[in-house]
Amino acid sequence: MNEPLVAIVILNWNGWEDTIECLESLYQINYSNYRVVVVDNNSSNESILKIKDYCNGKIKVKSEFFEYNAGNKPIKISEYSKEKSESKVNKSSLNQINNYLTLINADKNYGFAEGNNVGIRYALKNLNTDYILLLNNDTVVDKDFLDKLVSTGEKKEDNGIIGPKIYYYSEPTRIWCIGGKIDWKFARGLHVGTNEVDAGQYNRTEEFDYISGSAFLVKREVIDKIGLMDKKFFLYFEETDLALRASKNGYKSVYAPEAKIWHKVSKSGGGLSRPIGLYYITRNRWLFMKKWAKKSDYVFFIIYQAVGAVVFPVVLSIYYGNLRLFRAYYMGLWSGSVLNR
């Protein structure tokens, strides 16, 4: 088989409905040399049971993006604990590619960074994979998306991280992101193309500072050289940190315009509207800047944060109507600026 092997890692946490729609779209792609690894981040609902029911053909997935295919069921499952997944497993079951799923049950919620690392470690140890694809469970993929991603990766040796054109799930022709630029003074990632209707304006390969973690194809050699995601970040900034580490080692983050997926993202505020999201965004801005910013940008960032420390939590709490955001902001500020020196 001439196609490079791709290990697709999907993280699930209480989101089985999204996960099985994502899986159904994956099992209908045209690329043939891939294996799917689902890491359940210690869900408190019936996610594991429902994912198994889907694989056994007991749940028919309805979607506006595809027709359900009963012909590729049942999907064979190999299930491991996190501890077991980190050792060598029975290789005989790994020879199967299509209609196969590896399910890893984590013993706690490890967050986005370390949760994905669990799946990556399994793939590196047990699969002779050429690429790792980190894919959000709340996405649906085009049938040709993986062909286009891998093709872009194969074109140049230094194309180390490759991302697709990501549309809003709710508005299939409106772009959510094609790649990201870093605003160093304000410590934020700026998505390129957001809210634009796709009229072909981004139909060329481009290099970016980072690729969205929603769909993040990375060459194995990059992981071998720079390591896994930094688990300190837990949630947010982890893909940007990985992209910068890759860049430091000579690898580019590029966008493949013909690769398309759809993402169930909220346009009303995303992580900032939730206490847990606001906490990690606030904390991780400090961690990220301490690690990567040049001195002049870091000084501006400190001043900006000091001035906004009174305004930000008040405005966010009022705008989203959630007083818990006030506390979450200050907890993140304290943890990022003081506790993580």
C-alpha contacts under 8 A as a table, 3 or more apart, distances in Angstrom:
res1	aa1	res2	aa2	distance
1	M	4	P	7.99
1	M	33	N	7.70
3	E	32	S	7.65
3	E	33	N	6.10
4	P	33	N	6.70
4	P	129	T	7.52
4	P	130	D	5.76
4	P	131	Y	7.38
4	P	150	V	7.76
5	L	33	N	5.14
5	L	34	Y	5.47
5	L	35	R	7.86
5	L	128	N	7.37
5	L	129	T	4.97
5	L	130	D	5.24
5	L	131	Y	6.44
6	V	33	N	6.55
6	V	34	Y	4.64
6	V	35	R	6.49
6	V	129	T	5.72
6	V	130	D	6.01
6	V	131	Y	4.71
6	V	132	I	5.70
6	V	133	L	6.78
7	A	34	Y	5.73
7	A	35	R	5.00
7	A	36	V	6.01
7	A	37	V	7.08
7	A	123	A	6.35
7	A	127	L	7.75
7	A	129	T	6.19
7	A	130	D	7.99
7	A	131	Y	6.31
7	A	132	I	4.96
7	A	133	L	6.10
8	I	34	Y	7.05
8	I	35	R	6.05
8	I	36	V	4.77
8	I	37	V	5.92
8	I	132	I	6.04
8	I	133	L	4.65
8	I	134	L	6.08
8	I	135	L	6.90
9	V	36	V	6.21
9	V	37	V	4.83
9	V	38	V	5.89
9	V	39	V	7.33
9	V	116	N	6.78
9	V	119	G	5.79
9	V	120	I	6.99
9	V	132	I	7.26
9	V	133	L	6.03
9	V	134	L	5.01
9	V	135	L	6.18
10	I	36	V	7.65
10	I	37	V	6.22
10	I	38	V	4.78
10	I	39	V	6.21
10	I	116	N	7.41
10	I	119	G	7.92
10	I	134	L	6.29
10	I	135	L	5.33
10	I	136	N	6.01
10	I	137	N	5.83
11	L	38	V	5.87
11	L	39	V	4.94
11	L	40	D	6.06
11	L	41	N	6.88
11	L	112	F	7.48
11	L	115	G	6.71
11	L	116	N	6.39
11	L	135	L	7.70
11	L	136	N	6.67
11	L	137	N	6.25
12	N	15	G	5.88
12	N	16	W	6.91
12	N	19	T	6.72
12	N	38	V	6.95
12	N	39	V	6.08
12	N	40	D	4.74
12	N	41	N	5.98
12	N	43	S	7.55
12	N	137	N	6.35
13	W	16	W	7.66
13	W	40	D	5.92
13	W	41	N	5.18
13	W	42	N	6.71
13	W	43	S	4.97
13	W	47	S	7.73
13	W	109	N	7.94
14	N	43	S	4.87
14	N	44	S	6.41
14	N	45	N	5.75
14	N	46	E	7.57
14	N	47	S	5.79
15	G	18	D	5.62
15	G	19	T	6.18
15	G	47	S	6.69
15	G	137	N	7.64
16	W	19	T	4.78
16	W	20	I	6.06
16	W	46	E	7.94
16	W	47	S	4.85
16	W	48	I	7.61
16	W	50	K	6.54
16	W	51	I	6.36
17	E	20	I	5.62
17	E	21	E	6.56
18	D	21	E	5.30
18	D	22	C	6.21
18	D	137	N	5.91
18	D	138	D	4.97
18	D	139	T	7.44
19	T	22	C	5.06
19	T	23	L	6.09
19	T	51	I	7.71
19	T	137	N	4.75
19	T	138	D	6.37
20	I	23	L	4.86
20	I	24	E	6.01
20	I	51	I	6.41
20	I	54	Y	6.75
20	I	61	V	7.14
21	E	24	E	5.16
21	E	25	S	6.38
21	E	61	V	6.11
21	E	62	K	7.64
21	E	63	S	7.22
21	E	138	D	8.00
21	E	139	T	7.95
21	E	140	V	6.89
22	C	25	S	5.30
22	C	26	L	6.32
22	C	137	N	5.93
22	C	138	D	6.56
22	C	139	T	5.61
22	C	140	V	4.98
22	C	141	V	7.20
23	L	26	L	4.96
23	L	27	Y	6.18
24	E	27	Y	5.27
24	E	28	Q	6.65
24	E	61	V	7.26
24	E	68	Y	7.24
24	E	69	N	7.89
25	S	28	Q	5.41
25	S	29	I	6.84
25	S	66	F	7.04
25	S	140	V	5.89
25	S	141	V	5.79
25	S	142	D	7.41
25	S	143	K	7.51
26	L	29	I	5.46
26	L	140	V	7.79
26	L	141	V	6.56
26	L	143	K	7.62
27	Y	72	N	7.86
27	Y	98	N	7.19
27	Y	99	N	7.10
28	Q	69	N	7.95
28	Q	143	K	6.41
29	I	32	S	7.69
29	I	141	V	8.00
29	I	142	D	7.06
29	I	143	K	4.00
29	I	144	D	6.22
29	I	145	F	7.76
29	I	146	L	7.70
30	N	143	K	5.56
30	N	144	D	5.86
30	N	147	D	7.49
31	Y	34	Y	7.37
31	Y	143	K	7.87
31	Y	144	D	7.04
31	Y	146	L	6.28
31	Y	147	D	5.75
32	S	97	I	7.62
32	S	98	N	7.20
33	N	97	I	6.60
34	Y	97	I	6.11
34	Y	98	N	7.45
35	R	97	I	5.61
35	R	98	N	7.26
35	R	100	Y	7.06
35	R	101	L	7.07
36	V	100	Y	7.11
36	V	101	L	5.34
36	V	102	T	6.31
37	V	101	L	6.05
37	V	102	T	4.70
37	V	103	L	6.03
37	V	104	I	7.50
37	V	119	G	6.37
37	V	123	A	7.99
38	V	101	L	7.36
38	V	102	T	6.16
38	V	103	L	4.95
38	V	104	I	6.23
38	V	119	G	7.28
39	V	103	L	6.00
39	V	104	I	4.75
39	V	105	N	6.15
39	V	106	A	6.96
39	V	115	G	6.91
39	V	116	N	7.34
39	V	118	V	7.25
39	V	119	G	6.18
40	D	43	S	6.39
40	D	48	I	7.37
40	D	103	L	7.37
40	D	104	I	6.13
40	D	105	N	5.13
40	D	106	A	5.93
41	N	105	N	6.84
41	N	106	A	5.25
41	N	107	D	7.45
41	N	108	K	6.19
41	N	109	N	4.73
41	N	110	Y	6.41
41	N	111	G	7.47
41	N	115	G	6.44
42	N	105	N	6.60
42	N	106	A	5.30
42	N	107	D	5.72
42	N	108	K	4.91
42	N	109	N	5.39
43	S	46	E	7.47
43	S	47	S	6.49
43	S	48	I	7.85
43	S	109	N	7.76
44	S	47	S	7.88
46	E	49	L	5.45
46	E	50	K	6.19
47	S	50	K	5.15
47	S	51	I	6.08
48	I	51	I	5.22
48	I	52	K	6.26
49	L	52	K	5.15
49	L	53	D	6.14
50	K	53	D	4.88
50	K	54	Y	6.16
50	K	59	I	7.97
51	I	54	Y	5.10
51	I	55	C	6.30
52	K	55	C	5.03
52	K	56	N	6.20
52	K	77	I	7.78
53	D	56	N	5.09
53	D	57	G	6.34
53	D	58	K	5.09
53	D	59	I	6.12
54	Y	57	G	5.14
54	Y	58	K	5.48
54	Y	59	I	4.75
54	Y	60	K	7.11
55	C	58	K	7.51
55	C	73	K	6.45
55	C	74	P	5.49
55	C	75	I	4.72
55	C	76	K	7.08
55	C	77	I	7.61
56	N	59	I	7.98
56	N	73	K	6.21
56	N	74	P	4.51
56	N	75	I	6.21
56	N	76	K	7.95
57	G	60	K	6.86
57	G	70	A	6.85
57	G	73	K	5.53
57	G	74	P	5.69
57	G	75	I	7.97
60	K	68	Y	6.57
60	K	70	A	7.82
61	V	68	Y	5.95
62	K	66	F	8.00
62	K	67	E	7.37
62	K	68	Y	6.66
63	S	66	F	5.85
63	S	67	E	7.05
63	S	68	Y	7.85
64	E	67	E	7.89
65	F	140	V	7.51
69	N	72	N	6.29
69	N	73	K	7.88
70	A	73	K	5.66
72	N	75	I	6.93
72	N	99	N	6.30
73	K	99	N	7.00
74	P	99	N	7.16
75	I	99	N	4.44
75	I	100	Y	5.22
75	I	101	L	6.74
76	K	99	N	6.14
76	K	100	Y	4.75
76	K	101	L	6.11
77	I	100	Y	6.02
77	I	101	L	4.85
77	I	102	T	5.73
77	I	103	L	6.80
78	S	93	S	7.80
78	S	101	L	6.42
78	S	102	T	4.90
78	S	103	L	6.11
79	E	102	T	5.96
79	E	103	L	4.68
79	E	104	I	5.81
79	E	105	N	7.58
80	Y	83	E	7.87
80	Y	84	K	5.78
80	Y	85	S	5.68
80	Y	102	T	7.82
80	Y	103	L	6.33
80	Y	104	I	4.87
80	Y	105	N	6.26
81	S	84	K	5.17
81	S	85	S	6.08
81	S	104	I	5.54
81	S	105	N	4.86
81	S	106	A	6.28
81	S	107	D	7.68
82	K	85	S	5.12
82	K	86	E	6.55
82	K	104	I	5.95
82	K	105	N	5.76
82	K	106	A	5.02
82	K	107	D	6.92
82	K	118	V	7.07
83	E	86	E	5.54
83	E	87	S	7.39
84	K	87	S	5.64
84	K	88	K	7.98
84	K	89	V	7.75
85	S	88	K	7.30
85	S	89	V	7.19
85	S	104	I	6.87
85	S	118	V	7.92
85	S	122	Y	5.65
86	E	118	V	7.68
86	E	121	R	6.54
86	E	122	Y	5.79
86	E	125	K	7.50
87	S	122	Y	7.77
87	S	125	K	7.36
88	K	125	K	6.60
88	K	126	N	6.11
89	V	126	N	6.79
90	N	93	S	6.43
90	N	94	L	7.53
91	K	94	L	5.14
91	K	95	N	7.09
91	K	126	N	7.41
92	S	95	N	5.94
93	S	96	Q	6.27
94	L	97	I	7.37
94	L	127	L	7.51
96	Q	99	N	7.68
96	Q	100	Y	6.47
97	I	100	Y	5.95
104	I	119	G	7.66
106	A	109	N	7.10
106	A	110	Y	7.83
106	A	115	G	7.98
109	N	115	G	7.41
110	Y	113	A	7.46
110	Y	114	E	5.39
110	Y	115	G	4.99
110	Y	234	F	7.12
111	G	114	E	5.90
111	G	115	G	5.47
111	G	234	F	4.82
111	G	235	L	5.88
112	F	115	G	5.18
112	F	116	N	6.02
112	F	234	F	5.71
112	F	235	L	5.25
112	F	236	Y	7.85
113	A	116	N	5.51
113	A	117	N	6.29
113	A	229	M	5.58
113	A	230	D	6.52
113	A	231	K	5.21
113	A	233	F	6.80
113	A	234	F	5.18
113	A	235	L	6.34
113	A	238	E	6.19
114	E	117	N	4.64
114	E	118	V	6.29
114	E	229	M	6.89
114	E	230	D	7.47
114	E	231	K	5.02
114	E	234	F	6.68
115	G	118	V	5.33
115	G	119	G	7.07
116	N	119	G	5.25
116	N	120	I	6.20
116	N	134	L	7.29
117	N	120	I	4.84
117	N	121	R	5.94
117	N	228	L	6.29
117	N	229	M	6.53
118	V	121	R	5.35
118	V	122	Y	6.43
119	G	122	Y	5.16
119	G	123	A	6.27
120	I	123	A	5.07
120	I	124	L	6.11
120	I	132	I	7.14
120	I	228	L	7.87
121	R	124	L	5.16
121	R	125	K	6.04
122	Y	125	K	5.27
122	Y	126	N	5.86
122	Y	127	L	7.64
123	A	126	N	5.35
123	A	127	L	5.00
123	A	128	N	7.66
123	A	129	T	6.88
123	A	132	I	7.94
124	L	127	L	5.83
124	L	128	N	6.94
124	L	129	T	6.80
125	K	128	N	7.94
129	T	132	I	7.26
129	T	220	R	7.03
130	D	219	K	6.20
130	D	220	R	5.29
130	D	221	E	7.83
131	Y	217	L	6.74
131	Y	218	V	5.67
131	Y	219	K	4.48
131	Y	220	R	5.03
132	I	217	L	5.74
132	I	218	V	5.36
132	I	219	K	6.36
132	I	220	R	6.46
133	L	215	A	6.85
133	L	216	F	5.54
133	L	217	L	4.26
133	L	218	V	6.34
134	L	213	G	6.92
134	L	214	S	7.14
134	L	215	A	5.60
134	L	216	F	5.05
134	L	217	L	6.37
135	L	139	T	7.52
135	L	213	G	7.31
135	L	214	S	5.47
135	L	215	A	4.55
135	L	216	F	6.57
136	N	139	T	5.84
136	N	213	G	7.51
136	N	214	S	4.84
136	N	215	A	6.47
138	D	263	H	6.09
138	D	264	K	5.59
139	T	169	Y	7.65
139	T	214	S	7.78
139	T	261	I	6.70
139	T	262	W	5.43
139	T	263	H	4.49
139	T	264	K	6.25
140	V	169	Y	7.88
140	V	261	I	5.70
140	V	262	W	5.19
140	V	263	H	6.69
141	V	145	F	6.55
141	V	260	K	6.49
141	V	261	I	4.35
141	V	262	W	6.37
142	D	145	F	5.21
142	D	259	A	7.38
142	D	260	K	5.58
142	D	261	I	5.72
143	K	146	L	7.66
144	D	147	D	5.41
144	D	148	K	6.40
144	D	259	A	6.73
144	D	260	K	7.87
145	F	148	K	5.32
145	F	149	L	6.25
145	F	164	P	7.35
145	F	258	E	7.18
145	F	259	A	4.11
145	F	260	K	5.45
145	F	261	I	7.17
146	L	149	L	5.01
146	L	150	V	6.05
146	L	259	A	6.88
147	D	150	V	5.42
147	D	151	S	5.97
147	D	259	A	7.79
148	K	151	S	5.05
148	K	152	T	6.22
148	K	256	A	6.66
148	K	258	E	6.12
148	K	259	A	5.20
149	L	152	T	5.31
149	L	153	G	6.36
149	L	162	I	6.25
149	L	163	G	6.82
149	L	164	P	6.84
149	L	217	L	7.24
149	L	256	A	5.97
149	L	259	A	6.04
150	V	153	G	4.91
150	V	154	E	6.10
151	S	154	E	5.13
151	S	155	K	6.34
152	T	155	K	5.30
152	T	156	K	7.49
152	T	159	N	7.47
152	T	162	I	7.27
152	T	256	A	6.26
153	G	156	K	6.33
153	G	157	E	7.42
153	G	159	N	5.35
153	G	160	G	6.73
153	G	161	I	7.46
153	G	162	I	6.51
153	G	219	K	7.73
154	E	157	E	6.81
154	E	159	N	7.63
155	K	159	N	7.59
156	K	159	N	5.40
157	E	160	G	7.26
158	D	250	G	6.59
158	D	251	Y	4.66
158	D	252	K	5.77
159	N	162	I	6.99
159	N	251	Y	5.91
159	N	252	K	4.99
159	N	253	S	6.40
159	N	254	V	6.55
160	G	218	V	5.76
160	G	219	K	5.57
160	G	222	V	6.36
160	G	246	A	7.30
160	G	251	Y	4.94
160	G	252	K	5.45
160	G	253	S	6.18
160	G	254	V	7.91
161	I	211	I	7.32
161	I	216	F	6.81
161	I	217	L	5.55
161	I	218	V	4.46
161	I	219	K	6.68
161	I	243	A	7.38
161	I	251	Y	7.49
161	I	252	K	6.41
161	I	253	S	4.62
161	I	254	V	6.25
162	I	211	I	6.99
162	I	216	F	6.26
162	I	217	L	5.07
162	I	218	V	6.44
162	I	253	S	5.84
162	I	254	V	4.96
162	I	255	Y	5.59
162	I	256	A	6.70
163	G	178	I	7.29
163	G	179	G	7.23
163	G	211	I	5.71
163	G	212	S	7.13
163	G	215	A	6.09
163	G	216	F	5.48
163	G	217	L	6.25
163	G	253	S	7.83
163	G	254	V	6.40
163	G	255	Y	4.84
163	G	256	A	6.00
163	G	259	A	7.84
164	P	178	I	6.46
164	P	215	A	6.94
164	P	255	Y	5.87
164	P	256	A	5.24
164	P	257	P	6.18
164	P	258	E	7.29
164	P	259	A	4.72
164	P	260	K	5.47
164	P	261	I	6.86
165	K	175	I	7.35
165	K	177	C	6.51
165	K	178	I	4.84
165	K	255	Y	7.36
165	K	256	A	6.95
165	K	257	P	5.63
165	K	258	E	7.22
165	K	259	A	5.94
165	K	260	K	4.91
165	K	261	I	6.49
166	I	175	I	5.97
166	I	176	W	5.53
166	I	177	C	5.26
166	I	178	I	6.05
166	I	260	K	6.00
166	I	261	I	5.11
166	I	262	W	5.61
166	I	263	H	6.61
167	Y	171	E	7.25
167	Y	172	P	5.81
167	Y	173	T	6.45
167	Y	174	R	5.55
167	Y	175	I	4.25
167	Y	176	W	4.90
167	Y	177	C	6.96
167	Y	260	K	7.52
167	Y	261	I	6.25
167	Y	262	W	4.66
167	Y	263	H	6.09
168	Y	171	E	5.11
168	Y	172	P	5.63
168	Y	173	T	7.47
168	Y	174	R	5.95
168	Y	175	I	6.13
168	Y	176	W	5.54
168	Y	262	W	5.47
168	Y	263	H	5.20
168	Y	264	K	6.26
168	Y	265	V	6.60
169	Y	172	P	5.53
169	Y	262	W	4.73
169	Y	263	H	4.88
169	Y	264	K	4.98
169	Y	265	V	7.35
170	S	264	K	6.99
171	E	174	R	5.50
172	P	175	I	7.91
172	P	262	W	6.83
173	T	197	V	5.79
173	T	198	D	5.79
174	R	194	T	7.98
174	R	195	N	5.84
174	R	196	E	5.61
174	R	197	V	4.27
174	R	198	D	5.88
175	I	178	I	7.58
175	I	193	G	6.04
175	I	194	T	5.50
175	I	195	N	5.45
175	I	196	E	5.42
175	I	197	V	6.02
175	I	198	D	6.26
176	W	191	H	7.73
176	W	193	G	6.59
176	W	194	T	4.53
176	W	195	N	5.86
176	W	196	E	7.73
176	W	263	H	7.87
177	C	180	G	7.60
177	C	191	H	5.47
177	C	192	V	5.62
177	C	193	G	5.52
177	C	194	T	5.35
177	C	212	S	7.55
178	I	191	H	7.15
178	I	192	V	5.83
178	I	193	G	6.25
178	I	211	I	7.69
178	I	212	S	7.93
178	I	255	Y	6.49
178	I	257	P	7.87
179	G	191	H	5.91
179	G	192	V	5.64
179	G	208	F	5.86
179	G	209	D	7.68
179	G	210	Y	6.31
179	G	211	I	4.97
179	G	212	S	6.24
179	G	254	V	7.79
179	G	255	Y	6.56
180	G	189	G	6.07
180	G	190	L	5.39
180	G	191	H	4.59
180	G	192	V	5.78
180	G	208	F	5.81
180	G	209	D	5.83
180	G	210	Y	5.20
180	G	211	I	5.95
180	G	212	S	6.95
181	K	189	G	5.77
181	K	190	L	5.13
181	K	191	H	6.59
181	K	192	V	7.30
181	K	208	F	6.19
181	K	209	D	5.11
181	K	210	Y	6.70
182	I	187	A	7.20
182	I	188	R	6.05
182	I	189	G	4.73
182	I	190	L	6.09
182	I	209	D	6.45
182	I	210	Y	7.98
183	D	186	F	5.76
183	D	187	A	5.69
183	D	188	R	5.35
183	D	189	G	6.08
183	D	190	L	6.77
184	W	187	A	4.98
184	W	188	R	6.94
184	W	289	M	7.95
184	W	293	A	6.80
184	W	297	D	6.13
185	K	297	D	4.98
185	K	298	Y	6.97
185	K	300	F	6.07
185	K	301	F	5.42
186	F	301	F	5.88
186	F	304	Y	7.55
187	A	285	R	5.80
187	A	288	F	7.76
187	A	289	M	6.72
187	A	301	F	7.19
188	R	285	R	7.42
191	H	194	T	6.10
193	G	196	E	5.64
198	D	201	Q	6.81
198	D	202	Y	7.75
200	G	203	N	5.24
202	Y	257	P	6.78
203	N	257	P	5.26
203	N	258	E	7.36
204	R	256	A	7.52
204	R	257	P	5.93
205	T	254	V	6.85
205	T	255	Y	5.46
205	T	256	A	5.50
205	T	257	P	6.08
206	E	254	V	5.57
206	E	255	Y	5.41
206	E	256	A	7.65
207	E	252	K	6.78
207	E	253	S	5.70
207	E	254	V	4.32
207	E	255	Y	6.39
208	F	211	I	6.99
208	F	252	K	7.82
208	F	253	S	5.63
208	F	254	V	5.89
208	F	255	Y	7.46
209	D	240	T	7.64
209	D	243	A	7.08
209	D	244	L	7.34
209	D	253	S	6.51
210	Y	239	E	7.16
210	Y	240	T	5.38
210	Y	243	A	5.36
210	Y	244	L	7.40
210	Y	253	S	5.76
210	Y	254	V	7.98
211	I	215	A	7.87
211	I	216	F	6.43
211	I	239	E	7.15
211	I	240	T	7.30
211	I	243	A	7.40
211	I	253	S	6.36
211	I	254	V	7.32
211	I	255	Y	7.59
212	S	215	A	6.30
212	S	216	F	6.47
212	S	239	E	6.88
212	S	240	T	7.98
213	G	216	F	5.28
213	G	239	E	5.56
214	S	263	H	7.79
218	V	222	V	6.85
218	V	223	I	7.52
219	K	222	V	5.38
219	K	223	I	6.91
220	R	223	I	5.21
220	R	224	D	6.13
221	E	224	D	4.92
221	E	225	K	6.11
222	V	225	K	5.16
222	V	226	I	6.07
222	V	227	G	7.71
222	V	246	A	6.64
222	V	251	Y	7.65
223	I	226	I	5.33
223	I	227	G	4.87
223	I	228	L	6.09
224	D	227	G	5.82
226	I	245	R	6.58
226	I	246	A	6.64
226	I	249	N	7.74
228	L	242	L	7.78
229	M	238	E	6.17
229	M	239	E	7.29
229	M	241	D	7.82
229	M	242	L	6.14
230	D	233	F	6.17
230	D	234	F	7.85
230	D	238	E	6.33
230	D	241	D	7.63
230	D	242	L	7.66
231	K	234	F	5.30
231	K	238	E	7.79
233	F	236	Y	6.46
233	F	237	F	6.64
233	F	238	E	5.80
233	F	280	Y	7.73
233	F	284	N	6.13
233	F	287	L	7.74
234	F	238	E	7.46
234	F	280	Y	7.79
235	L	238	E	6.86
235	L	277	G	7.89
235	L	280	Y	6.25
235	L	281	I	7.83
236	Y	239	E	7.58
236	Y	280	Y	6.75
236	Y	281	I	6.24
236	Y	284	N	7.01
237	F	240	T	5.14
237	F	241	D	6.12
237	F	281	I	7.95
237	F	284	N	6.75
237	F	285	R	7.74
237	F	288	F	7.17
238	E	241	D	5.14
238	E	242	L	6.25
239	E	242	L	5.03
239	E	243	A	6.12
240	T	243	A	5.06
240	T	244	L	6.25
241	D	244	L	5.23
241	D	245	R	6.26
241	D	288	F	7.36
242	L	245	R	5.09
242	L	246	A	6.16
243	A	246	A	5.01
243	A	247	S	6.10
243	A	252	K	7.96
243	A	253	S	6.64
244	L	247	S	4.91
244	L	248	K	6.10
245	R	248	K	5.07
245	R	249	N	6.56
246	A	249	N	5.15
246	A	250	G	6.50
246	A	251	Y	5.20
246	A	252	K	7.16
247	S	250	G	5.06
247	S	251	Y	4.76
247	S	252	K	5.74
247	S	253	S	7.61
248	K	251	Y	7.36
256	A	259	A	5.68
257	P	260	K	7.42
265	V	270	G	7.23
266	S	269	G	6.53
266	S	270	G	5.36
267	K	270	G	6.66
269	G	272	L	5.63
269	G	273	S	5.58
270	G	273	S	5.89
270	G	274	R	7.51
270	G	277	G	7.91
271	G	274	R	5.52
271	G	275	P	7.94
271	G	276	I	7.60
271	G	277	G	4.19
271	G	278	L	5.90
271	G	281	I	7.61
272	L	275	P	7.35
272	L	277	G	5.69
272	L	278	L	4.66
272	L	281	I	7.60
272	L	316	L	7.82
273	S	277	G	7.22
273	S	278	L	6.95
273	S	316	L	7.63
273	S	320	Y	6.16
273	S	325	L	7.63
274	R	277	G	5.17
274	R	278	L	6.04
274	R	325	L	6.98
275	P	278	L	5.15
275	P	279	Y	6.01
275	P	324	R	6.26
275	P	325	L	5.02
275	P	328	A	5.32
275	P	329	Y	7.70
276	I	279	Y	5.15
276	I	280	Y	6.41
276	I	328	A	7.02
277	G	280	Y	5.42
277	G	281	I	6.08
278	L	281	I	5.15
278	L	282	T	5.94
278	L	325	L	7.01
278	L	328	A	6.36
278	L	329	Y	6.06
278	L	332	G	7.55
279	Y	282	T	5.35
279	Y	283	R	6.08
279	Y	328	A	4.98
279	Y	329	Y	5.42
279	Y	330	Y	7.85
279	Y	331	M	6.54
279	Y	332	G	4.48
279	Y	333	L	7.80
280	Y	283	R	5.02
280	Y	284	N	5.62
280	Y	332	G	6.25
281	I	284	N	5.29
281	I	285	R	6.09
281	I	332	G	7.64
282	T	285	R	5.54
282	T	286	W	7.18
282	T	329	Y	6.40
282	T	332	G	5.10
282	T	333	L	5.83
282	T	336	G	7.27
283	R	286	W	5.64
283	R	287	L	6.67
283	R	331	M	7.98
283	R	332	G	4.29
283	R	333	L	5.53
283	R	334	W	7.59
283	R	335	S	5.97
283	R	336	G	4.13
283	R	337	S	7.38
284	N	287	L	4.79
284	N	288	F	5.83
284	N	332	G	7.98
284	N	336	G	6.35
285	R	288	F	5.17
285	R	289	M	6.10
285	R	336	G	7.45
286	W	289	M	5.23
286	W	290	K	6.03
286	W	333	L	7.96
286	W	336	G	5.06
286	W	337	S	5.94
287	L	290	K	5.31
287	L	291	K	6.26
287	L	336	G	5.98
287	L	337	S	7.87
287	L	340	N	7.26
288	F	291	K	5.20
288	F	292	W	6.06
288	F	293	A	7.62
289	M	292	W	5.23
289	M	293	A	4.81
289	M	298	Y	6.37
290	K	293	A	6.29
290	K	298	Y	7.39
293	A	297	D	6.07
293	A	298	Y	5.72
294	K	297	D	5.59
294	K	298	Y	6.19
295	K	298	Y	5.07
295	K	299	V	6.16
296	S	299	V	5.25
296	S	300	F	6.38
297	D	300	F	5.15
297	D	301	F	6.09
298	Y	301	F	4.93
298	Y	302	I	6.24
299	V	302	I	5.19
299	V	303	I	6.42
300	F	303	I	5.21
300	F	304	Y	6.07
301	F	304	Y	5.01
301	F	305	Q	6.01
302	I	305	Q	5.12
302	I	306	A	6.08
303	I	306	A	5.08
303	I	307	V	6.22
304	Y	307	V	5.29
304	Y	308	G	6.09
305	Q	308	G	5.05
305	Q	309	A	5.76
306	A	309	A	5.27
307	V	310	V	7.00
307	V	311	V	7.70
308	G	311	V	5.02
308	G	312	F	5.48
309	A	312	F	5.89
309	A	313	P	7.11
310	V	313	P	6.56
310	V	314	V	6.88
311	V	314	V	5.50
311	V	315	V	6.09
312	F	315	V	5.38
312	F	316	L	6.11
313	P	316	L	5.20
313	P	317	S	5.91
313	P	325	L	6.66
313	P	326	F	4.84
313	P	329	Y	6.03
313	P	330	Y	7.77
314	V	317	S	5.24
314	V	318	I	6.22
314	V	326	F	6.49
315	V	318	I	5.29
315	V	319	Y	5.92
316	L	319	Y	5.06
316	L	320	Y	5.97
316	L	321	G	7.93
316	L	325	L	6.94
316	L	326	F	7.62
317	S	320	Y	5.56
317	S	321	G	5.53
317	S	322	N	5.07
317	S	323	L	5.16
317	S	324	R	7.34
317	S	325	L	5.45
317	S	326	F	5.88
318	I	321	G	4.92
318	I	322	N	6.83
318	I	323	L	7.50
322	N	325	L	5.88
322	N	326	F	7.98
323	L	326	F	5.55
323	L	327	R	7.50
324	R	327	R	5.48
324	R	328	A	6.27
325	L	328	A	4.91
325	L	329	Y	6.02
326	F	329	Y	5.45
326	F	330	Y	6.73
327	R	330	Y	5.40
327	R	331	M	6.18
328	A	331	M	5.15
328	A	332	G	6.17
329	Y	332	G	5.20
329	Y	333	L	6.12
330	Y	333	L	4.84
330	Y	334	W	5.99
331	M	334	W	5.21
331	M	335	S	6.06
332	G	335	S	5.11
332	G	336	G	5.94
333	L	336	G	5.35
333	L	337	S	5.88
333	L	338	V	7.88
334	W	337	S	5.47
334	W	338	V	5.38
334	W	339	L	6.56
335	S	338	V	5.75
335	S	339	L	4.81
335	S	340	N	6.15
336	G	339	L	6.26
336	G	340	N	5.44
336	G	341	R	7.74
337	S	340	N	6.27
337	S	341	R	6.70
338	V	341	R	5.89
